[in-house]
Amino acid sequence: MTQLSDDCFEFGGEMLPVAEALARLEPMLAPVVEAESVHLAQALGRILAEDLVSTEAVPPHDNSAVDGYAVYFDDLSDNTETTLPVGGTVAAGHPLDRQQVRGEAIRIFTGAPMPFGEGSPAPDTVFMQEDCRAEGENVVLPAGIKRGANRRFAGEDVKPGDRVLSQGNRLRPQDIGIAAAVGNTELQVYRPLKAAVFSTGDEVQDPGAARQPGAIFDSNRYSVSALLAGMGCLVTDLGILPDDLGTIQAALDQASDSHDVIVTSGGVSVGGEDHVKTAVEALGQLHLWRLAIKPGRPIAFGQVGRVPFVGLPGNPVAVMVTFLRVARPVLLKLAGARSDPSPLFPVRAGFAYEKKAGRREYLRARIEMAPGRAPTAHKFERDGAGVLSSMVAADGLVELAEDITTVAEGDMVDYLPFSEVGL
């Protein structure tokens, strides 16, 4: 009697490992969007189109790191307290209107510019006010301070000519801040990717109305659109297309006229009603199809005319996993970003698991923290590719490489927090 398989990955011939697939695509990937100038207030999350080189020093002048008293170190006694008259005050934004003379202390506040001095060395040391004692118009300074204490130097943070941001950075709040700190009000960034999205399947129905017999509500289109929007893409929702080759081919052709990338879910497997793959090949070409990845196997990369195409699987979890680990790096490169490895972190397995060699698997997991122990990943019990609730319950994905076949409880495994990929 013929043995029936319970593993959908056993059919269809050889599949590409994930790393090999991305390596094949790498030479084809370049930004497909042009640069534009935007104000800093609109730059968050955008991808920098050119290096930002500073023409300014930050800070622009030597300044005090504390509230206290600025002095010449050479005016201080070696082993006893020093008493100096207080000759003035310097506040942030209000430099001393004269040179500081030898033998005096100047009251100074945090961030205020260090006073200029008579010749060299200039006033070079600041006492914290809580270490000092005021006596009338004098201040008593303790012994033992080091030369240059509590003084910040001009250019200590950034020097003129420093590259402060690199092309391909996706701009974070701290990046916006440093751009402003070196005097910029606008940045050259790449225009957002225009992405067209649709789902396929006669059984798929939009939520919001009574579900028809045999139908399922479409979660994929909403998940994919949200994933793309989270990357900064401008998303056009083309809805749900029926299982009809002509309709799908026409939609792909039309979408290629006004979008930078097309992303679909479903229709790229080997079923009789899976028409997306055929339609793409009629309008352009597929560069690769079917990866050795679970969940996800049927994922396709190609182009419709000259427009990049990404065909994701139909199962909801497979859609999200393949997007995060395969499609996202490709889309980031198309958007002008540098490679995004999404670092993996070692955690302890709180589960036992067996898998087949030769494919990369992703397990949904939540992390448990315990004092004195490595973080522990607990696998979600139901791991089917259609169990979308597992993605909701999980904190991230455990990645098991192709050569791993067995995980014992307590083994160290690689873990991708969802926070590393914007979830």
N, C-alpha and C positions, 0 to 999 in steps of 0.2 A: 504494500500500500504506500502511496506517495505521502511523504511527510509534508504537512502544511506548515508554513512559516508564520510565526507571530511577530516577526520583525520586518516592518515595512522598508528597512534600509538594505535588505538583502537583494533587492531586485534592481535591475537596470544597469549592471556593469560597473566599471571603475568610477569612483568619485574623487574629486580633487580635495586634498587637504586644505584647510582654511589658509594657512600661511602661504602655500603655493599659489592659491587663487589670488590673494592680495599681491603677491610678488608679480604675477603675470599682468595684473591690472596697473601696477605702479607706473610703468613707462608711458601709459596712455593718459595719465591723470595730470591735468594742469588746470589752473583757474579758468572757468568759462564765463566769468563776469568781469566787467571793467571796474576801474577805481572811480571814486567820487570823494569830494571833500565834504565832511560834516562837522558841525559844531560839537564840542565836547559833550554837551548835554544830550546829544543824540547818538553818541558813539558807543555806549555800553552794549556789549555783546557783538559788536561788529568786528570784522577781521581786518587787521592792519595791512595796508597794501604796500607800505614801504617802511624801511627802518626809520625810527625817530632818533635823531642825533641832537644832543643838547648844544645850544650856543651859550648857555648860562651856567654859572656855578651855583650849586645848592648845598649849603646856604651861601648867599652872595657875599657875606662878610663873616669874620670871626665873631662869635657871640657867646653869651653866657648860657650854660646848661642849667643854672640854678638861680634862685634869688639869693643875693649876698653882697660881697664886696670885692671889687677888682683892684688888684695891687700889682706892683712890680715884685717879682719873687726876690730879686736882689736887695729889696728894702727890709726883708724879714730877718729877724734874729734866728740863729741856728737852733738853740736849745731852750729859749725862753719866749714868753709872750712878747708880741710886738704891738705897741700902741701907735696908731696913725690918725691924723685928722681926717674927717670925711669932707671931701672938697666938692661934692656934687652928686647928682643922681642921673642915671641912664635908664630909660625905659624902652621897651620894644617900640620901634618906629620913631624914637626920639634920641638920636645920637648926641653924645656930649659935644657942646659947641666950642670946645677948645681941646688942646692936648692935655692929657693927664701928666702932671709933673711928678718927678721923683719925690718920695716921702709922703705921699697922700694916698688915701683909699677913696674909691668912688663907689657909692651905693649903686648896685646894678640888679636888674630884674631878668627873669628867664627870657631868653630870646633877644635881649637887647644887644646891640653891637658893642664889641669890646672897644674901649676908648683908644684913640691913637696916642702915641707916646713921644717922648723926647729922644730922638735917635733910636738906637737898637741896644738891648732888646726893648720892645714895647711892653705895656702892661700885659702880663701873660698868665696870671693865676687868679682864680676866684674862690673865695671862702664862702661856704654855705652860711646863711645868716644864723641858723640855729647853733653853729659852732662858735659864734662871736658874741662879744659883750659890748653893748653901747655904753659909753660914759661921757655924757654931755655931747660935745661936738666931735668926740673921738670914738674910735672903735678899737677894742682890744682883740687881737688875733692870736689864736693858739699856735704853738710850735708844732712842727712835724708834717706840714702839708708838702706835697710834691709840686715841683715846678709844672705849670700848665694844667693844674687840677681844675676841673669843671669848666674848661674852655673848649668850645667847638670851633673847628677851623673852617674857613671859607672853602667850598668845594669838597667838604668831608663826605657828603652824600653823593653829589654828582659834579663832575668837572666838565668844562667846555670840551666838546669833542667826544664825550662819552655816548655810546649807543644805549639809550635807556629803554627802548622797546624795539622788538624785532618784527620784521615782516612776517605775516602769518599768525601772529598772536591774536587770539580772540580776546577782546578788550574787557578786562575786569575793572571793578571800582578802583583798585589800587593803581591800575594802568592809567585810568583817566586822571587820577590824582597826580601822578608823576608827570604826565603830559602838561598839566596846568602848572605844576611847580617849576617847570623849565620854560614857561612863558607862552605855551601854545593855547590857542582858542579853537583851532580846527585840526582835524587829522584826515589823512588820505586813507580811506577804507574801501574794501570791495563792496560793490552793490550786493544786496542779499540775493541768494539763489531763488529763482521763481520755479516752484515745484508744482507739477500737476499730479493729482492723486485720484485713483479710482479703485473700487473693488469690483470683482466679477462674481457671477453665480446666480442662477435662477432661484436658488433657495435663500438668497440673502435679501434682507428687508431692512429699510431704515427704521430705527426706533421712533416712537411717537404715535404709532397707530396700532390697532389690534393686530397681533401676529397672525399671519395666515397659516393654514394647515401645511406642515412640512417646511415652514420657513424658519430662519434664525435671524436675530437682529445683528446688524453689521457693527461689530466693535472694531474691526481692523482699520477701517478708514479713519475712524476717530483717533485710534491709537497712533497710527502712522502720521496723521496730520499734526497731532500734538508733539510727536517726536521731532518732526521737521521744524515746527514752529519753535520748539525749545532750542534748536540749533541756529535760529535766526532766519530761517527760510520764509519766503512769502508763498503761502499755500493756496492753490486753486483746487477746490473740491469738485471733481467731475461726477461724483455720485456713484451709483451702482450700475454696472453694465451687464446686460444679459449674456448668457452663454451662446453668443452668436459671433462667428468669425468676422463677418462684414462690419457689424457694429463696433466691435473692438478695434478693428483695423482703422476704421474711419476716425474713431476717438483718438487713437494714438497719433495718426497723421495730423489731425487738427491741433492736438496739444503740442506737437513738436514745433508748430509755427510761432508760438508765443511763450514758450517756457524753456528754462535752462536744463531741466531734468524731469523725467517722468518716473513716478514710483507707483507700482501696483501691488495688490495682494491677491493671491489666488490665480489659477489659470496657467501656471508654468510647470505643472507636473505632466504625467503621461496619460491622463484620463482622456476619454473620447470627447469630453466637453471642455477640455483645458486648451483654450484657443489663443491665449496671450502669446505664448512662445511662437506659434505659427505666424501670428500677425506681426510680431517684431521682425522675424526673419524675412517676411515679405517686404517690409519697409526699410530694413537696414540689415543688422547682423547681431548675432549673439557672440560675445567673446568667451563666455564660460557659463556653464549650467550644471547644477547638481554638485553640491559640496558634501564632503564627509563631515557633517556636523549634525548633532542631535540636541535639541529639536531643530529642524529646519531644512533638511536635505534639498528640496526643490527651490533653489534661489538662483536667479539669472541676472547676468550683467551683459548689456549690449548697448546698441544705439538705434534710435529711430531717426533715419536720416543722419544728421550730425549731432542729435540731442542724446545725451546719455540716458540709459534706461536701467532701472533696477526693478526686478520682479521678485517680490517676496512671497513666501509660502502662504497657504490659506489658513492654517491653524493659528489661533490668536497668540499663543505663547511663542510659537515658532516665528511669527512675524516680528515680535519684539526682540527676541534673542538674536535673530539674524540681522535685524536692523542695527542693534547696539554693537555687535561684534564684527560685522562684515560690511554692511551698507554705510554705517556712520563714518568710518575712516575714509571711505571712497568719497562720500558727499562732502566731507570737510576739505579734502584736497580740491575738489571741483569748486568749492566756495573760496579758495585761496588760502586756507589754513595749512599750517605745517602738519606733519604726521602727528597723529594723536594716539599714542600707544595705550592710553587708559591703563595705568599701572595696576598690577595684581598684587595682592598682599597675602602673606602666609598666615593661615589660620589652622586651628586644630579641627579635624573632622569629628563631629558628634554623631556619626552614623557609619554604617558599613555599606559597601556598594560594589557591584561587579558590572563591568561594561566590556564591550567588544573592542579589540585592538583596531587601530587604523582609522578611527574617527574621533573627533573632538566633541565632548559632551559638556553641557551646561546644566547644572542642577540649581534649582531655586532654593535659597537658604536664608535663614535669619541668623543673626549673630547674638551670642550670649557672652557677656563679659563677667568675669569672676576675678576677684583679687588674687594676684600672684600666679595667674594662669594665662596662657595665650588665649585670645578670643576663639570661641568655639562656634563652628557653623553647624546648624541643625537643618537637615534636609526636609523640605516640604514633603509630606507623605504621598500625596497624589501628584505624580510628575508627568502626566499626559500632556501632549502638545496643545490640547484644547482647554486645559484647566487654567483659565485666566486669573481665577482667584488666587492661584499660587504666586503670581507676580505681585498681587496686591499685598499678600502676607509676607513676602520676602523682603530682605534688606539688600540682596544682591545675588550674584551668581557664583557658584563654585565651578571653576574651569578644570576639566580633566583632559589632559593632552592625549594625543593619539596612542602613545605607547603605554598608557596606564590601563590596566585591566581590573585591578582590585584596589579598593580603599578599605582599610580596616579602621575601626573607631580609634581615634587618637592619632592617626596619621596626619601629617601636615599637608595641606592642599592649598591651591591658589584660589584667591577669592577676589571678585570684582564688586566693590560696593556700588550700588546704583548711583550714589552721590558723585562718583567719578565720571559718570556719563550723563550728568545733568538731570537725573531722576530723583 
